[in-house]
C-alpha cells in the first residue's frame, strides 16, 4: 500500500527533528608545549552534558537542544577556559595556560574567626538551609580557603580545586568551580551577627550517582523542582505561568502575567523584558518570591536556563535557593 506523499514528507521531517543535534568539538593543547592534554573536563555549565578529552586532546559534545549555558574547559593546574553561551560547532584548537598562584589581595589583616566557625557559615550560605542541604556533604572541605575581614565585616571563600558536593537528597554529585564567594554581616550593639547578603558565582557539572536514579531521588527531585527558579523559567518561556500555578503581582495586586512581562522569540531563544522594577511571584498560593531584572532583560534557552544570570535577581523563597537545590539544566521533569 502506497503512502500519500504528504504523509511521507511529514514522517521524514518528524524523524529529522527527533534526531537533530547541536554538536561542539575541538582540540585542547598545552599553550607552552603545544602537546595535547588528555582527561580535560569539557562541559556545559550547570548540566550533565559533558565529556573529557582523549589522548589527542579531542572532545565532542552533542545536545538535542540549543543552550545558553557557557562551555567550560577545566584541567587541574591550568586556567579554566570559558566560552560564552550558545557555543556550538568546531572550536578548532584551544590552548590552556598553566595557573599562576598569587596571594589574595583581600587579605589585609589578621583573621579573628576560627576555621570551624567560618566553614559552618560557608556550608549554610553555600548549600542553603533546606531539606536537601541537610543531605549534602562537601567531600573536599580542606581545599576551601576562608578569610574573615573584620574591618569590612565580610567572609570570603576561595578554592583552587573544584568543590565536590555529594547531594544524597537529589542523587547528584556536583563539581563546582567556585569563582567568587562573599557574605556580608551586620553586628548589633549586643554583638549578634546578622547576614546582610550572600553572593557567590561559579560553574558546575552534575553527575548521576547511579546509572538509574533511585525512586526516592526521582520523588525528591520532583518536589524540589516544583516552584523552583528552573520551573518558573521554563513556564515563562512557553507562556504557561498560570497553568503551572504561578501568579504575578505588581504593587500587591495580581496582574495578567504578560502585561508586565514581554516575550519575543529570537532563533531558538526566548527574550524576556520585565516592565516593572519588581514583580512578586506566588507559586501554588503558598510560596512567595520576587523578581527584579536589569533594563536590557535576559534570554531563556530551550532547557530553561536564563542568561546572563547576574541580570536577574530573585527574592523570597526563590532567593533562598542555594547549591543544594540546584538541578542540571537538562533535568527532565515528568
Buried (B, 14 or more C-beta within 10 A) or exposed (E): EEEEEEEEEEEEEEEEEEEEEBEBBBBBBBEEEEEBBBEBBBBBBBBBBBBBBBEEBBBEBEBEBBBBBBBBBBBEEBBBBBBEBBBBEEBEEBBBEEEEEEEEEEEEEEBEBEEEBBBEBBBBBBBBEBEBBEBBEBEEBEBBBBBBBEEBBBBBBBBEBBBBBBBBBBBBBBBBBBEEBBBBBEEEEEEEEEEEEBEBEBBBBBEEBEEEBEEEBBEBBEEBBBBBBBBBBBBBBBEEBEEBBBBBBBEEEEBEBEEBBEBEEEEBBBBBBBEBEBBBBBBEEEBBBBBBBEEEBBBBBBBBBBBEBEBBBBBBBBBBBBBBBBBBBBBEBE
